[in-house]
Amino acid sequence: MSKDKIRYKATIAGKEYTIIGARSVKHLQVVEKTLDGQLQQIEKLTKGLDPERRAVLAAVNAVSDQIEMQIKMQSMEEEIELLKQQLDTVQQNELNEQ
C-alpha cells in the first residue's frame, strides 16, 4: 500500500467497511454519510426490498449522477473553449485597431 493511501472505517447501512484510498478523511466521511442516507431513503421508499437490491439502486443512482455531471462538465468545457476563442478574436481586433 502506497504511503499516500489511508484506511478509513465506515459504517454504511449498519455494517462496517474499511475503505482504502487516497482521499481525505473528511471526503470519506461525506461519502459515508451521503451513501448511508441514500440507502436509508431507498429503504423507506422500497419496503421489502433486500439489501443487495437497495445497494444496486444506490449504485444506479450514483452512476446516473456521475454521467449527468460528465455531460455538464463537457458542455462547460466546450463553452469555455468558445469563450476563449471569442476573447482571442476581440484581442486580435483590438490589436489590429491600434
Long-range contacts (C-beta under 8 A, 24 or more apart in sequence): 8-32, 11-36, 12-36, 12-39, 13-39, 13-40, 13-51, 13-54, 13-55
